[in-house]
Every structure is written in structure tokens, then in C-alpha cells.
Amino acid sequence: MMKAIAFACLAVGCVSGPTLFAQSAAKELKPIAFSTLDTNKDGKISVSEARADPDLYASFDMLDLNHDGFLSPAEFQAWPRAAKATAASAPDPATVPGGSAGAQHMPAN
């Protein structure tokens, strides 16, 4: 009888395990872009703007390193849910050292 109960519990665990995992994955919070929270587009996030996300609001004082009452883009990047900033643009191969633009400065043969 005990083996039957143990087997039943194991079977239920195997069936509901993936469902529970899927629910916890669905609850995982997605990254948020700085521009989404900077609603007035002044280049910084105020305390009132941070209230839009309870996790950011709870971490605001810790993230505001210079204690000016705003999060700069650099301060915001320290927040775990911050969408990581990408490079502004890829360097133009014509302007990087060794790029093709240097060929025009080579002496003609």
C-alpha cells in the first residue's frame, strides 16, 4: 500500500512538474528598457517614473549612487532587469584603423 501511495505521488509530481516549471518561467520578469520608464524623455528616471515598476521603485535608493533623486542611464544599467544597452552603432569599417578608407592614402604605383 505504501509503495502504491509513493508511486502515485511520484506520478503526480512527474505530470505537474513541467507545469509548475512553466509557471515559474512565466513569472520570470522580462528586462525593461530605460526609454520605457523615462516617460518624460528627459534622459533620467525620477522616483515617480520608477513607481511604474515596483521592483525598480524598491531598488531606487540603492541604484541612485549620487543621491540626486534620479537614475541616469548608467545607474539604471546596474538594475538586474535593465535591458542592457547596446553600442550606439557599429564602427564604420571605413574609419577604423586598417579600414578600407586607408587605401586612398597609399602612394600610387
Summary of the structure (lengths in Angstrom):
residues: 109
radius of gyration: 25.9
end to end distance: 94.3
largest distance: 94.3
contacts: 196
relative contact order: 0.10
helix: 50%
strand: 6%
